[in-house]
Amino acid sequence: MSRNLPATGFAPGADIPGVSEPHRGEDAADRLVDGRSHSYDEAHGKGVLLLADGGRYEGTLFGASVVAEGELVFTTGMTGFQESLTDPSFAGQVLTFTWPLLGNYGVIPGVSESSRVWPRGVVCRQAIEVPDHRDAVGSLHDLLHSHGVPGIQGVDTRSITRRVREYGTLLCVFGPIEKEDALSARLAKATSPDLEDLVEEVSRDDEVVLNPGAIDSSGNPLPRLIALDCGVKFNILRELCRRFEVVWVPAQSDFENLVSNWNPDAFFCSNGPGDPAHPGAATSARRVIAAAISSGYPTMGICLGHQLLGLASGLRTYKLLYGHRGANQPVVDLMDNTVSITSQNHGFAIADPKKGMLAQHPSGACSDVEPNAIDSEVTVRFVNANDRTVEGLDVVGRPAFSVQYHPESCPGPHDANPLFDRFSAIVAEHLGSSVPTPLAPVATPSLIGGEN
C-alpha cells in the first residue's frame, strides 16, 4: 500500500506549532501532478555534445527540444537526482551525472529543492524511461520536458568526467546532430555564465514570513530570522523553520530596511549559483551580511553565503578547477580533528588566508582584494580532506560562522546537520534565553535511506 503523499507545493511552516497561515509555494514536481500544459516540444533523435576544448560526444536527445548551452560540470551522487536538478546553485550550468543509471525511481512529490529545474541541460549515460517507485508521478524525461530543459543520454560520461577533472570545467553546447554547424558557431560565441547575475535570476522578488507566529514546545515565540535568498534550497528553509520564525527575503535587500521592517534576532545567507564576487545581487547580499555581523547580529552562511562572508571579511574568492559536487565530500573540523561526510555543490571557494588559492581553475578567475567590512577577523574552522580548500569560517569575537557544505543533507549524509543546532544555540545565547528544542522534522518521502 502506498504511503500518504504530501500535498503539492511547499509549505515548511504548515506543521509548526503556532502557525495558522503558513506561506505556500510551488514544488517543481507540481506540474507533473496537476498535468498543467506547457509549450515545449519533446526532444528525440540523435544529438551531439560539443565542448569548448574541441571535445565531441554523440548521444540521444530527451527532455525538451531546445538547445543547451552553459558551463559543463559533474556531480557524483548515486541518488538525489531530483534534488540536484531543482537546486538553484546549478543555474547556468550543464549538469553531467557520473552515476550511469539516472531516474530509476522517478520524480516524487515534495522532494524538490525549488519550484523549477535549474541546469540548462542534463548529460547522462542512461535515462530510465519507466521509473519503478510506488510514489513516482513521472520520469526524468517528464520533469525536464515540463520545465523546458533538454537532456542527452548515451554519451561516455566517464570520459567527460575525466576530461573535466584534468582540465577544469568548460563551456559546452548540445542539440540535434543535424544542426552541428550551428551549434559549433553558437559555442564559439558563448560566454561564461559566471559573468551573468545568476543570484538575481534565482532569488525571490518579495519578502514573506514562512511560519508566522511559530512557537517552541513551551509556547515561547521562536527567534525571528532573516533568510537572504541567493538561491536557497527548500530543505534549508525547512530546517530553519524548525528553529526560527523565518522571514524569506530577496538577495537584493537593504539591511536598515530589514531591521526596521522586521526587527529580526538573527541573519542567514543561503547557497546560490555563480561568482560570489559578481557586482549584482551577490554583492548586495554581501553588504547585508557584513552589516549584520558588524552590528552584532548572530549570522550564519551556507555555500555561497559562506563565500560572501569570506569576502566581507577581506578574504578573496576564486574559481575551482572543477568544484565539489556530490554527497560524499569529506570535511575536517580543525578544532577537534573529526571528519564529516558532507553534501556539496559549488564551483568557487574562499582563498586560504595562509596557503592561498588551492585547486584553482586554469582561467585564474578570482576576486579583487577588498577591505574587511565586518570589524572582526575570521579563522578557518573546516577544510576539505581531499584538497585542503577552506570549508568553513568562524568569526572571531562575533556570534557568526559559515560553512561551504550543505548541512541540510538533501541529498546526502546527515553528519553536518547539527550545525543548525549550533546556530540555534548561538542565537539563544545572544538573546539570553534557553536553547529551544528543535521541532521534529516533517516526514517527506524517503527514496533511499538518508536522502531526506
Stockholm file with secondary structure:
# STOCKHOLM 1.0

chainA/1-452         MSRNLPATGFAPGADIPGVSEPHRGEDAADRLVDGRSHSYDEAHGKGVLLLADGGRYEGTLFGASVVAEGELVFTTGMTGFQESLTDPSFAGQVLTFTWPLLGNYGVIPGVSESSRVWPRGVVCRQAIEVPDHRDAVGSLHDLLHSHGVPGIQGVDTRSITRRVREYGTLLCVFGPIEKEDALSARLAKATSPDLEDLVEEVSRDDEVVLNPGAIDSSGNPLPRLIALDCGVKFNILRELCRRFEVVWVPAQSDFENLVSNWNPDAFFCSNGPGDPAHPGAATSARRVIAAAISSGYPTMGICLGHQLLGLASGLRTYKLLYGHRGANQPVVDLMDNTVSITSQNHGFAIADPKKGMLAQHPSGACSDVEPNAIDSEVTVRFVNANDRTVEGLDVVGRPAFSVQYHPESCPGPHDANPLFDRFSAIVAEHLGSSVPTPLAPVATPSLIGGEN
#=GR chainA/1-452 SS CCCCCCCSSBCTTTTSTTCSSCCCBCCTTHHHHTTCCCCCCBCCSEEEEEETTSCEEEEEEEEBSSCEEEEEEEECCSSCHHHHHTCGGGTTEEEEECSSEECTTCBCTTCCSSSSCCCSEEECSEECSSCCCTTCCBCHHHHHHHHTCEEEESSCHHHHHHHHHHHCCEEEEEEEGGGHHHHHHHHHHCCCGGGSCHHHHHSCSSCEESSTTCBCTTSCBCCEEEEEESSCCHHHHHHHHTTSEEEEEESSCCHHHHHHHHCCSEEEECCCCSCTTCTTHHHHHHHHHHHHHHTTCCEEEETHHHHHHHHHTTCCEEEEEEEEEEEEEEEEETTTTEEEEEEEEEEEEECBTTTBCCSBCTTCCBCCCCCCCSSSCEEEEEEETTTCCEEEEEETTSSEEEESSBTTCSSSCSTTTHHHHHHHHHHHHHHTCCCCCCCCCCCCCCSSTTCC
#=GC SS_cons         CCCCCCCSSBCTTTTSTTCSSCCCBCCTTHHHHTTCCCCCCBCCSEEEEEETTSCEEEEEEEEBSSCEEEEEEEECCSSCHHHHHTCGGGTTEEEEECSSEECTTCBCTTCCSSSSCCCSEEECSEECSSCCCTTCCBCHHHHHHHHTCEEEESSCHHHHHHHHHHHCCEEEEEEEGGGHHHHHHHHHHCCCGGGSCHHHHHSCSSCEESSTTCBCTTSCBCCEEEEEESSCCHHHHHHHHTTSEEEEEESSCCHHHHHHHHCCSEEEECCCCSCTTCTTHHHHHHHHHHHHHHTTCCEEEETHHHHHHHHHTTCCEEEEEEEEEEEEEEEEETTTTEEEEEEEEEEEEECBTTTBCCSBCTTCCBCCCCCCCSSSCEEEEEEETTTCCEEEEEETTSSEEEESSBTTCSSSCSTTTHHHHHHHHHHHHHHTCCCCCCCCCCCCCCSSTTCC
//
